[in-house]
Amino acid sequence: MSDKFRMVVMIACVALVIGVVWQFRQALNSEPPPTQTPTERVVSETTPSPISEEIPKSETPETIEVEEPDTSPVGVQETAAVESNRMPEEARWPIRGNVTDDLGVPISGARIRALHWSNYSAPAVDAVSDEDGTFVLPIQEAGRYNLQVNAAKHSRWSNQFPAGSEGAHIILNREGIVSGTVVDAYTDEVISKFMVQLVVDTASRAHTPAIPFNSAEGQFTVAGIDPNMSMSLVVKAEGHAETQYPLPQMAAGATLDGVVVRMNAPNSLIVEVVDEFGQAIEGANVQTGITNVEHEFTTTEWEATSDEKGQIEFKDLALGEVSFLVKRSGYQRTVQTVLVNETNVHHRVVMKKGAHLDVQVTLDGEPVNGAEVSIQSKGMRRDGRSGGEFHGYTKDDGIFLTNDLFEDTYLVAVMFNRREPDQRTMFREVTVSANSRSEMKFEFESAETKIFGQLLTNEQIPVRGTATLREIAGLTNEIREQQTDSEGRFQFESVPSGTYMLSGRATDDYFMSKSAVLNVGHSESLEQRIVFNAGLDVSWTVSGLPDNTYAVLLLYPAEMAFPFELDDDELTRVAEYAIAMESIPSGTGQMNDIEPGTYQLLMVAVNTEDPDRESIEERKIVQVTIENIPDQTIELSF
């Protein structure tokens, strides 16, 4: 072998070795391609389009899920549940409990939110239930909390619990499913394109978004039926009148098949608005809606303004009764009901001149700008859903004007500096007549009264706890709350004149909550000591209950005069003033940590067939005396 050939072979070998070394170094310096871990996957969902008059042209799924599932990855959900239930060290009042469905099966991933009942500035506290359904809310402030619970494919739930509660058992009902067909009421032919929405009957509000369907067989399936609510299907289709289909009361997790929704041809209603002399009223606002048995009006989606002829035309109305509210500045509001049939309906509304009311508000003789004025008909409900409420604010001159009141007696409320320490609220009644003018003056003085005191045991030992001050005589039911210092002392500044309930609750559950009624004047300094005695356990037996009812007992101070009427709508407000409250479904029950003394006891019989537990059958107020003896039983009778 020649020297030249050897040289060529040697050069080739060196080049090969250099190439291998270079590739190896490249492999060491390069990063591996990214891999998706389970916690990095993203799940996207398509939410249904909002309700509209147009029926979408595109194909859409026929079966929908009302509750949107949690789009977080499985690993992230588990981590979030653990982190949510990890209680910070400073949490002094944790609320512990568990969440199950109506069959007792634990619910994992339920979202629990706690909102302080009286401290509006307190932040919300959240938690997520674990695999066994348990949760811990790291509450850091004493008081009562409203718990709101949501879980996919289950009905919503809310209730109140005091801070520090143990064993809060929350039961969520499984949602129901309904399926059926949409047909033309005249031809019985199926309607292929339509929209379906679930609404709550009692509130006339949407429970789910409107879901578009495109089915050659006219079929639909909708989930989200809440067994605790009276619900209806609202169906819309082009060329047909909107149709509402009431659903029967369904058990938790039930399925309702074979529903047939029949839709009629569109109809129209022409409303003509005139005054007492037959002259057209231009600019009148007309809203269609529904009225309940108590003649309360709830607005639906149709709203329009009368033209120069005083007329408005509503199209595509469903057959049957339609109510509408007519409003115009300077005239009395009116609610009327007409029957819409298959032919066009023409209805004339005659509006009467309204009463004028001027409300003037001053503080120390100076006009108050921005004071809130609410004018509520005495014959209507105080929540204003009836349309009987007029609301506004005073201007720079301290005056609020309204000119469209109808003849009636009204409760006028004036409030300013809402939720501040020097809040002012005053109520007065006024009776007005049509086409008349009335004036009211609300004169306030600066609040300079101070209320201070101390929580003590009967051995004069300071007690740590909470002092609560609530106005109860003709003023607001908002409260002020304050934690006592190490000596059990508390102090409330700038208290307006009025009658108040001052309550003290010890941190140690060994002592009961104790209250005193105070009459506060102007520019005073009042000292009030609240002395606790060891509480007693008192058993109650209730007889003579009406059929299908259970008893609720509410205990009040003997010297307290009720500043409210004990009607159905005020029961929640009445409960806020109670020292103790106990539900007695079986005729026997017990209250704990009650101090000996004389009390007023409100006995209420609640209808067990009412799903909202608000239908009151009978009520009674009695005076009871708690003796200083252990394990006593008091017998009561309706």
SULLINFEN-V205255 format. One record per pair of residues at least 12 apart in sequence whose C-alpha atoms are under 8 Angstrom apart, sorted by sequence separation. I is the first residue (numbers start at 0). J is the second residue. D is the distance in Angstrom with one decimal. If there is no record, write none. Layout:
I:J:D
I:J:D
//
This chain:
112:124:5.6
113:125:6.4
124:136:6.6
145:157:6.8
146:158:5.4
196:208:6.1
197:209:7.7
231:243:6.4
232:244:4.9
286:298:6.4
287:299:5.9
288:300:7.7
301:313:7.6
322:334:6.9
323:335:5.7
375:387:6.1
376:388:6.5
412:424:7.1
413:425:5.4
467:479:5.7
468:480:6.4
502:514:4.1
603:615:7.0
604:616:5.5
605:617:7.5
112:125:4.5
124:137:7.0
145:158:5.6
146:159:6.0
156:169:8.0
196:209:4.5
231:244:5.3
232:245:6.4
286:299:7.4
287:300:7.2
288:301:7.8
322:335:5.5
323:336:6.5
375:388:4.5
412:425:5.7
413:426:6.6
467:480:4.5
501:514:5.5
502:515:6.4
603:616:7.7
604:617:5.1
111:125:5.7
112:126:6.5
124:138:6.9
145:159:4.4
146:160:7.2
156:170:8.0
195:209:5.5
196:210:6.3
231:245:4.2
232:246:7.1
286:300:7.9
287:301:5.4
322:336:4.1
374:388:5.6
375:389:6.5
412:426:4.5
466:480:5.8
467:481:6.5
500:514:6.5
501:515:5.2
603:617:5.9
604:618:6.2
110:125:7.3
111:126:5.2
144:159:5.5
145:160:6.5
156:171:6.6
194:209:6.0
195:210:5.3
230:245:6.4
231:246:5.1
286:301:5.8
287:302:6.5
321:336:5.6
322:337:6.4
373:388:7.0
374:389:4.9
411:426:5.6
412:427:6.6
465:480:6.9
466:481:5.3
500:515:5.7
501:516:6.2
514:529:7.7
603:618:4.4
110:126:6.1
111:127:6.0
143:159:6.6
144:160:5.4
155:171:6.9
194:210:5.3
195:211:6.6
207:223:7.8
230:246:5.8
244:260:6.7
286:302:4.4
320:336:6.5
321:337:5.5
373:389:5.8
374:390:6.3
410:426:6.7
411:427:5.3
425:441:7.6
465:481:5.7
466:482:6.3
500:516:4.6
501:517:7.1
513:529:7.2
602:618:5.5
603:619:6.6
110:127:4.8
111:128:7.6
143:160:5.7
144:161:5.9
154:171:5.9
194:211:4.3
195:212:7.7
229:246:7.4
230:247:7.9
285:302:5.7
286:303:6.7
320:337:5.6
321:338:6.3
333:350:7.4
373:390:4.6
410:427:5.8
411:428:5.9
465:482:4.6
466:483:6.9
499:516:5.7
500:517:6.2
601:618:7.2
602:619:5.0
109:127:5.5
110:128:6.8
143:161:4.2
144:162:6.7
153:171:5.9
154:172:5.4
193:211:5.9
194:212:5.9
229:247:7.7
242:260:7.8
284:302:7.3
285:303:5.5
320:338:4.4
321:339:6.9
332:350:7.6
372:390:5.8
373:391:6.7
410:428:4.6
411:429:7.4
464:482:6.0
465:483:5.9
498:516:7.2
499:517:5.2
513:531:7.2
601:619:5.8
602:620:6.1
619:637:7.2
108:127:5.5
109:128:5.2
142:161:5.8
143:162:5.9
153:172:5.6
154:173:6.3
192:211:7.5
193:212:5.5
229:248:6.6
242:261:7.7
284:303:6.0
285:304:6.1
319:338:5.4
320:339:6.0
331:350:6.5
371:390:7.7
372:391:5.4
409:428:5.5
410:429:6.7
463:482:7.8
464:483:5.6
498:517:5.7
499:518:6.4
601:620:4.5
602:621:7.8
107:127:7.8
108:128:5.0
141:161:7.7
142:162:5.6
153:173:4.5
154:174:5.8
192:212:5.7
193:213:6.9
228:248:7.8
242:262:6.1
284:304:4.7
285:305:7.6
318:338:7.7
319:339:5.2
330:350:6.3
331:351:5.7
371:391:6.1
372:392:5.7
408:428:6.9
409:429:5.4
423:443:7.7
463:483:5.8
498:518:4.5
499:519:7.4
511:531:7.2
600:620:5.6
601:621:6.6
107:128:5.3
108:129:6.3
141:162:5.5
152:173:6.2
153:174:5.0
191:212:7.6
192:213:4.6
241:262:7.4
242:263:7.9
283:304:5.4
284:305:6.7
318:339:5.3
319:340:6.5
330:351:5.6
331:352:5.9
371:392:4.6
372:393:7.4
408:429:5.6
409:430:6.2
463:484:6.7
497:518:6.0
498:519:5.9
510:531:6.4
511:532:7.9
553:574:6.9
555:576:7.2
599:620:6.9
600:621:5.3
106:128:7.1
107:129:5.2
108:130:7.4
140:162:7.4
141:163:7.9
152:174:5.6
191:213:5.5
192:214:6.6
226:248:6.5
240:262:6.6
282:304:5.4
283:305:5.2
317:339:7.5
318:340:5.5
330:352:4.3
331:353:4.5
370:392:5.4
371:393:6.8
408:430:4.2
463:485:6.3
496:518:7.8
497:519:5.2
510:532:6.6
511:533:7.5
555:577:5.1
556:578:7.5
599:621:5.9
600:622:5.9
106:129:7.9
107:130:4.7
109:132:7.8
113:136:7.6
191:214:4.9
226:249:5.4
239:262:6.2
240:263:5.7
281:304:7.8
282:305:5.1
316:339:7.7
318:341:7.0
329:352:6.1
330:353:4.2
331:354:7.6
369:392:5.2
370:393:5.3
407:430:5.8
408:431:6.6
462:485:7.7
463:486:7.3
464:487:7.0
466:489:6.8
474:497:7.5
496:519:5.1
497:520:6.7
510:533:5.5
511:534:5.7
554:577:5.4
555:578:5.5
599:622:4.7
600:623:6.7
106:130:7.1
107:131:6.5
108:132:7.8
138:162:6.7
191:215:5.1
225:249:8.0
226:250:5.6
239:263:5.6
240:264:5.6
281:305:5.3
282:306:6.5
329:353:5.4
330:354:7.8
368:392:7.8
369:393:5.0
406:430:7.5
407:431:5.9
461:485:7.5
462:486:7.0
463:487:5.1
495:519:7.5
496:520:4.8
509:533:6.5
510:534:5.7
553:577:5.8
554:578:5.5
555:579:7.6
598:622:5.8
599:623:6.3
105:130:7.4
106:131:7.0
107:132:5.1
117:142:7.9
138:163:7.7
190:215:7.8
191:216:6.5
192:217:7.3
224:249:7.9
226:251:5.5
239:264:4.6
240:265:4.4
280:305:7.3
281:306:5.3
282:307:7.8
298:323:7.9
329:354:7.8
368:393:5.4
369:394:6.1
406:431:5.5
407:432:7.0
421:446:6.5
461:486:5.2
462:487:4.9
472:497:6.5
494:519:8.0
495:520:7.7
496:521:5.6
509:534:6.7
553:578:7.5
554:579:5.3
597:622:7.1
598:623:5.4
44:70:7.9
105:131:5.5
106:132:4.9
116:142:7.4
117:143:7.7
189:215:7.8
190:216:7.7
191:217:4.6
225:251:7.6
238:264:6.5
239:265:5.0
240:266:6.9
281:307:5.0
283:309:7.5
296:322:7.9
367:393:7.1
368:394:5.0
369:395:7.8
405:431:7.6
406:432:4.6
461:487:5.0
472:498:5.2
495:521:7.1
503:529:6.7
553:579:5.9
554:580:6.4
597:623:5.8
598:624:6.3
43:70:7.2
105:132:4.6
115:142:7.1
116:143:5.5
189:216:6.3
190:217:5.2
191:218:7.9
238:265:6.5
280:307:7.3
281:308:6.8
282:309:7.6
367:394:7.7
368:395:4.9
370:397:7.6
372:399:7.4
404:431:7.9
405:432:7.0
406:433:5.5
470:497:7.1
471:498:5.9
472:499:7.1
553:580:4.5
597:624:4.3
598:625:7.9
42:70:5.8
80:108:6.9
115:143:6.2
116:144:5.0
189:217:5.2
200:228:8.0
201:229:6.9
279:307:7.2
280:308:7.3
281:309:5.0
296:324:7.7
367:395:7.1
368:396:6.9
369:397:7.7
405:433:6.2
413:441:7.6
470:498:6.0
471:499:5.4
552:580:5.6
553:581:6.7
596:624:5.6
597:625:6.3
41:70:7.5
42:71:7.4
115:144:4.5
116:145:6.0
199:228:6.8
200:229:5.6
279:308:5.6
280:309:4.9
366:395:7.1
367:396:7.3
368:397:5.2
404:433:7.7
454:483:7.9
470:499:4.3
471:500:6.7
551:580:7.2
552:581:5.3
595:624:7.5
596:625:5.2
41:71:7.3
42:72:7.6
98:128:7.0
114:144:5.3
115:145:6.4
199:229:6.1
200:230:5.2
279:309:4.7
366:396:5.6
367:397:4.6
377:407:7.7
378:408:8.0
453:483:7.9
469:499:5.4
470:500:6.4
551:581:5.8
552:582:6.4
595:625:4.8
596:626:6.8
41:72:7.0
97:128:7.2
113:144:5.8
114:145:5.2
199:230:4.6
200:231:6.4
366:397:4.4
376:407:6.8
377:408:5.9
468:499:6.6
469:500:5.3
551:582:4.4
552:583:7.7
594:625:7.4
595:626:5.4
40:72:6.5
76:108:7.7
113:145:5.5
114:146:6.6
198:230:5.7
199:231:6.6
289:321:6.5
290:322:6.6
366:398:7.9
376:408:6.2
377:409:5.3
455:487:6.9
468:500:5.9
469:501:6.6
550:582:6.0
551:583:6.0
593:625:8.0
595:627:5.3
39:72:7.5
99:132:6.4
113:146:4.6
197:230:6.9
198:231:5.5
272:305:7.3
288:321:6.6
289:322:5.3
360:393:7.5
376:409:4.5
377:410:6.2
453:486:7.6
454:487:4.9
467:500:8.0
468:501:4.7
549:582:7.7
550:583:5.1
38:72:5.6
97:131:7.8
98:132:4.9
112:146:5.6
113:147:6.5
197:231:5.9
198:232:6.4
271:305:7.7
287:321:6.9
288:322:5.2
289:323:7.5
359:393:7.7
375:409:5.4
376:410:6.4
453:487:5.2
454:488:6.5
467:501:5.7
468:502:6.5
549:583:6.2
550:584:6.3
37:72:6.7
38:73:7.2
97:132:5.0
98:133:6.3
111:146:6.7
112:147:5.2
182:217:7.0
197:232:4.9
198:233:7.0
287:322:5.7
288:323:5.5
374:409:6.3
375:410:5.2
453:488:4.2
466:501:7.1
467:502:5.0
549:584:4.8
37:73:7.4
38:74:5.6
97:133:4.0
98:134:7.9
111:147:5.7
112:148:6.5
180:216:7.5
181:217:5.3
196:232:5.7
197:233:6.3
273:309:6.5
287:323:4.1
288:324:7.6
361:397:6.6
374:410:5.8
375:411:6.4
452:488:5.7
453:489:6.1
466:502:5.7
467:503:6.3
548:584:8.0
549:585:7.1
550:586:7.1
37:74:6.7
38:75:6.0
96:133:5.6
97:134:5.9
111:148:4.6
180:217:5.2
181:218:6.5
195:232:6.5
196:233:5.1
271:308:7.8
272:309:4.9
286:323:5.2
287:324:6.5
360:397:5.2
374:411:4.5
451:488:7.5
452:489:5.6
466:503:4.6
549:586:7.2
95:133:7.5
96:134:5.6
110:148:5.6
111:149:6.7
180:218:4.4
195:233:5.7
196:234:6.6
271:309:5.4
272:310:6.3
285:323:6.5
286:324:5.2
296:334:7.6
359:397:5.5
360:398:6.4
373:411:5.7
374:412:6.5
451:489:5.6
452:490:6.5
465:503:5.7
466:504:6.6
95:134:5.9
96:135:6.7
109:148:6.8
110:149:5.3
179:218:5.6
180:219:6.3
195:234:4.7
271:310:4.3
285:324:5.6
286:325:6.7
359:398:4.4
372:411:7.1
373:412:5.1
451:490:4.1
464:503:7.1
465:504:5.3
95:135:4.6
109:149:5.8
110:150:6.3
178:218:7.4
179:219:5.6
194:234:5.6
195:235:6.7
270:310:5.6
271:311:6.6
284:324:8.0
285:325:4.6
358:398:5.5
359:399:6.5
372:412:5.7
373:413:6.6
450:490:5.8
451:491:6.1
464:504:5.5
465:505:6.5
557:597:6.0
94:135:5.8
95:136:6.4
109:150:4.6
178:219:5.5
179:220:6.7
193:234:6.9
194:235:5.2
269:310:6.8
270:311:5.2
284:325:5.7
285:326:6.6
357:398:6.6
358:399:5.1
371:412:8.0
372:413:4.7
449:490:7.3
450:491:5.1
464:505:4.2
465:506:7.5
515:556:7.5
556:597:7.6
557:598:4.4
83:125:6.9
84:126:5.7
93:135:6.5
94:136:5.1
108:150:7.0
109:151:7.7
178:220:4.1
193:235:5.6
194:236:6.5
269:311:5.6
270:312:6.4
283:325:6.7
284:326:5.2
357:399:5.9
358:400:6.5
371:413:5.6
372:414:6.7
449:491:5.8
450:492:6.7
463:505:6.0
464:506:4.6
514:556:7.1
516:558:7.3
556:598:5.1
557:599:5.1
83:126:4.7
84:127:6.5
93:136:5.4
94:137:6.9
177:220:5.8
178:221:6.2
193:236:4.5
269:312:4.4
283:326:5.8
284:327:6.3
357:400:4.8
370:413:6.7
371:414:5.1
449:492:4.8
462:505:6.4
463:506:5.9
464:507:7.9
516:559:6.5
555:598:5.8
556:599:6.1
83:127:5.8
84:128:7.5
93:137:4.7
94:138:6.8
106:150:7.9
176:220:7.2
177:221:5.4
192:236:6.5
193:237:7.4
268:312:5.7
269:313:6.3
283:327:4.9
356:400:6.0
357:401:6.7
370:414:5.8
371:415:5.9
448:492:6.7
449:493:6.0
450:494:7.5
462:506:7.8
542:586:6.7
554:598:6.6
555:599:5.1
84:129:7.9
92:137:6.9
93:138:4.8
176:221:5.8
177:222:6.5
192:237:7.9
267:312:6.8
268:313:5.0
282:327:7.1
355:400:7.4
356:401:5.5
370:415:4.7
447:492:7.4
448:493:5.4
449:494:6.2
541:586:5.0
554:599:5.9
555:600:6.3
80:126:7.3
81:127:7.9
91:137:7.7
92:138:4.9
93:139:7.4
176:222:4.3
190:236:7.8
267:313:5.3
268:314:6.5
355:401:5.7
356:402:6.4
369:415:7.2
370:416:7.9
447:493:4.8
448:494:5.1
540:586:5.7
541:587:6.3
554:600:4.7
555:601:8.0
567:613:7.3
80:127:5.0
90:137:5.2
91:138:6.5
92:139:5.6
175:222:6.1
176:223:6.5
177:224:7.7
267:314:4.2
355:402:4.1
426:473:6.4
446:493:4.8
447:494:6.4
448:495:6.8
540:587:4.5
553:600:5.7
554:601:6.5
567:614:7.2
79:127:7.6
80:128:6.4
81:129:7.3
90:138:5.5
91:139:5.3
92:140:6.7
174:222:7.0
175:223:5.9
176:224:6.1
266:314:5.8
267:315:5.9
268:316:7.5
354:402:5.5
355:403:6.7
356:404:7.9
425:473:7.1
426:474:6.8
446:494:5.5
447:495:7.2
448:496:7.8
539:587:5.5
540:588:6.7
552:600:6.8
553:601:5.1
567:615:6.3
80:129:6.1
86:135:7.0
90:139:4.5
91:140:7.3
92:141:6.5
174:223:5.2
175:224:4.5
265:314:6.9
266:315:4.8
267:316:5.9
353:402:5.8
354:403:5.7
355:404:6.7
425:474:5.7
446:495:4.7
454:503:6.9
538:587:7.3
539:588:5.3
552:601:5.8
553:602:6.7
84:134:5.9
85:135:7.5
86:136:7.3
87:137:6.6
89:139:6.9
174:224:5.1
175:225:6.6
265:315:4.1
266:316:5.2
353:403:4.2
354:404:4.8
424:474:5.7
425:475:7.9
445:495:7.5
446:496:7.3
538:588:5.8
539:589:5.9
552:602:4.9
84:135:5.2
86:137:5.2
174:225:5.4
175:226:7.3
264:315:7.7
265:316:6.1
266:317:6.8
352:403:7.3
353:404:5.0
354:405:6.1
424:475:6.2
454:505:7.9
538:589:4.3
551:602:6.0
552:603:6.5
84:136:6.8
85:137:8.0
173:225:7.8
174:226:7.0
265:317:7.0
266:318:7.3
353:405:5.5
354:406:7.1
537:589:5.6
538:590:6.5
550:602:6.8
551:603:5.1
84:137:7.9
100:153:7.8
172:225:7.6
353:406:7.9
360:413:7.9
536:589:6.9
537:590:5.3
550:603:5.6
551:604:6.5
172:226:7.1
263:317:7.4
536:590:5.9
537:591:6.4
550:604:4.7
551:605:7.3
263:318:7.6
536:591:4.4
549:604:5.5
550:605:6.3
535:591:6.2
536:592:5.7
537:593:7.1
548:604:5.7
549:605:5.5
534:591:7.1
535:592:4.8
536:593:6.4
548:605:5.1
549:606:6.9
534:592:3.7
535:593:4.9
548:606:4.5
549:607:6.6
418:477:7.9
533:592:7.1
534:593:4.7
535:594:6.1
545:604:7.4
547:606:5.9
548:607:5.1
534:594:4.8
535:595:7.4
544:604:6.9
547:607:5.5
533:594:6.8
534:595:7.6
547:608:6.9
532:594:6.4
531:594:8.0
514:578:7.5
513:578:7.1
557:622:7.7
512:578:6.6
103:170:7.8
94:162:6.1
95:163:7.8
548:616:7.7
93:162:6.5
94:163:5.0
95:164:6.4
96:165:6.3
97:166:7.1
99:168:7.8
101:170:5.9
154:223:7.7
92:162:5.2
93:163:4.9
94:164:4.8
95:165:5.0
96:166:4.5
97:167:6.4
98:168:6.2
99:169:6.4
100:170:5.3
101:171:6.1
153:223:7.8
154:224:8.0
92:163:4.2
93:164:7.1
94:165:6.0
95:166:5.8
96:167:4.1
97:168:5.3
98:169:4.8
99:170:5.1
100:171:4.7
101:172:5.1
152:223:6.8
154:225:5.5
268:339:7.2
332:403:6.9
448:519:7.6
459:530:7.8
545:616:7.7
91:163:7.7
92:164:7.9
95:167:6.2
96:168:5.6
97:169:6.2
98:170:5.9
99:171:6.3
100:172:5.5
101:173:6.9
153:225:7.9
154:226:7.7
267:339:7.8
277:349:7.6
330:402:7.1
331:403:4.9
332:404:7.3
420:492:7.3
421:493:5.6
423:495:7.1
448:520:7.3
94:167:7.5
96:169:7.5
98:171:7.3
100:173:6.5
266:339:7.5
329:402:4.9
330:403:4.7
331:404:5.5
332:405:6.9
420:493:6.5
421:494:6.6
422:495:7.8
448:521:6.0
449:522:7.8
451:524:7.7
455:528:7.3
457:530:5.7
175:249:7.2
187:261:7.9
241:315:7.0
266:340:7.4
269:343:7.7
271:345:7.6
273:347:7.4
275:349:6.0
328:402:6.6
329:403:4.7
330:404:7.4
331:405:4.9
420:494:7.6
421:495:7.1
447:521:6.7
448:522:4.6
449:523:6.3
450:524:5.9
451:525:6.3
452:526:5.1
453:527:7.0
454:528:6.1
455:529:6.2
456:530:5.2
457:531:5.9
175:250:7.5
240:315:4.7
241:316:6.6
242:317:6.2
266:341:6.2
267:342:7.8
268:343:6.0
269:344:6.1
270:345:6.1
271:346:6.2
272:347:6.0
273:348:6.2
274:349:5.3
275:350:6.4
328:403:5.7
330:405:8.0
446:521:6.9
447:522:4.7
448:523:4.5
449:524:4.7
450:525:4.8
451:526:5.0
452:527:4.7
453:528:4.9
454:529:5.0
455:530:4.8
456:531:4.7
457:532:5.8
175:251:6.2
176:252:7.5
239:315:6.9
240:316:5.5
241:317:5.6
266:342:6.8
267:343:5.3
268:344:4.9
269:345:4.7
270:346:5.0
271:347:4.6
272:348:4.8
273:349:5.1
274:350:5.0
275:351:6.1
327:403:7.4
446:522:7.0
447:523:7.0
448:524:5.6
449:525:6.2
450:526:5.9
451:527:6.3
452:528:5.1
453:529:6.3
454:530:6.1
455:531:6.1
456:532:6.2
174:251:6.0
175:252:4.5
176:253:6.5
177:254:5.8
178:255:6.4
179:256:6.0
180:257:7.2
182:259:7.2
184:261:4.6
240:317:5.0
264:341:8.0
266:343:6.3
267:344:6.6
268:345:6.1
269:346:6.2
270:347:5.9
271:348:6.0
272:349:6.2
273:350:6.3
274:351:6.3
354:431:6.4
448:525:7.7
450:527:7.5
452:529:7.6
454:531:7.6
173:251:5.0
174:252:5.1
175:253:4.8
176:254:4.8
177:255:4.6
178:256:5.0
179:257:4.8
180:258:6.2
181:259:5.9
182:260:6.3
183:261:5.5
184:262:5.2
185:263:7.1
240:318:7.9
268:346:7.6
270:348:7.1
272:350:7.2
354:432:5.9
364:442:7.1
172:251:5.4
173:252:4.6
174:253:7.5
175:254:5.7
176:255:6.2
177:256:5.9
178:257:6.4
179:258:4.2
180:259:5.0
181:260:4.8
182:261:5.1
183:262:5.1
184:263:5.5
354:433:4.7
355:434:7.1
357:436:7.8
359:438:7.7
361:440:7.9
363:442:7.3
364:443:7.9
172:252:7.3
175:255:7.9
178:258:6.2
179:259:5.6
180:260:6.3
181:261:6.1
182:262:6.4
183:263:6.5
353:433:5.3
354:434:4.8
355:435:5.9
356:436:5.8
357:437:6.3
358:438:6.0
359:439:6.2
360:440:6.0
361:441:6.4
362:442:6.1
363:443:6.2
511:591:8.0
177:258:7.6
179:260:7.6
181:262:7.4
352:433:6.2
353:434:5.3
354:435:5.0
355:436:4.5
356:437:4.8
357:438:4.7
358:439:4.9
359:440:4.8
360:441:4.8
361:442:5.0
362:443:4.7
363:444:5.0
511:592:4.8
351:433:7.6
352:434:5.4
353:435:7.7
354:436:6.1
355:437:6.2
356:438:5.7
357:439:6.2
358:440:6.0
359:441:6.1
360:442:6.0
361:443:6.0
362:444:5.5
363:445:6.6
510:592:6.2
511:593:5.9
68:151:6.1
354:437:8.0
356:439:7.6
358:441:7.6
360:443:7.7
362:445:6.9
509:592:6.8
511:594:6.8
67:151:6.9
295:379:8.0
508:592:7.8
66:151:5.3
66:152:5.9
65:152:7.5
297:384:6.8
64:152:8.0
296:384:6.9
297:385:7.0
537:625:7.9
295:384:6.7
296:385:5.0
297:386:8.0
473:562:6.6
295:385:4.2
296:386:6.4
472:562:5.4
294:385:7.5
295:386:7.3
471:562:6.2
535:627:7.7
537:629:8.0
538:630:7.2
540:632:7.4
544:636:7.6
535:628:7.7
536:629:6.8
537:630:6.2
538:631:6.2
539:632:5.6
540:633:6.5
541:634:6.2
542:635:6.4
543:636:5.5
544:637:6.0
203:297:7.3
535:629:6.2
536:630:5.9
537:631:5.5
538:632:4.5
539:633:5.1
540:634:4.9
541:635:4.8
542:636:4.7
543:637:5.0
535:630:7.4
536:631:7.3
537:632:6.0
538:633:6.3
539:634:5.9
540:635:6.0
541:636:5.4
542:637:6.5
203:299:7.6
537:633:7.5
539:635:7.2
541:637:7.6
54:192:6.9
54:193:6.4
54:194:7.1
65:207:6.5
50:194:8.0
63:210:7.8
101:251:7.2
61:212:5.7
59:211:6.8
60:212:6.8
61:213:7.3
59:212:5.9
60:213:7.8
61:214:7.3
58:212:7.6
59:213:6.2
58:213:5.8
55:211:6.9
57:213:7.8
65:221:7.6
54:211:7.0
61:218:7.4
62:219:6.6
63:220:6.8
64:221:7.1
65:222:5.7
66:223:7.2
50:208:6.5
61:219:5.5
62:220:4.9
63:221:5.7
64:222:5.6
65:223:5.2
49:208:5.9
50:209:4.7
61:220:6.3
62:221:6.2
63:222:6.5
64:223:7.2
48:208:7.4
49:209:5.9
50:210:7.5
47:208:7.0
48:209:7.1
49:210:7.9
47:209:7.4
48:210:7.0
47:210:6.0
48:211:7.8
47:211:7.8
54:236:7.1
52:235:7.9
54:237:7.0
53:237:7.7
380:568:7.9
117:477:7.8
117:478:7.0
228:610:7.8
227:610:6.3
227:611:7.8
//
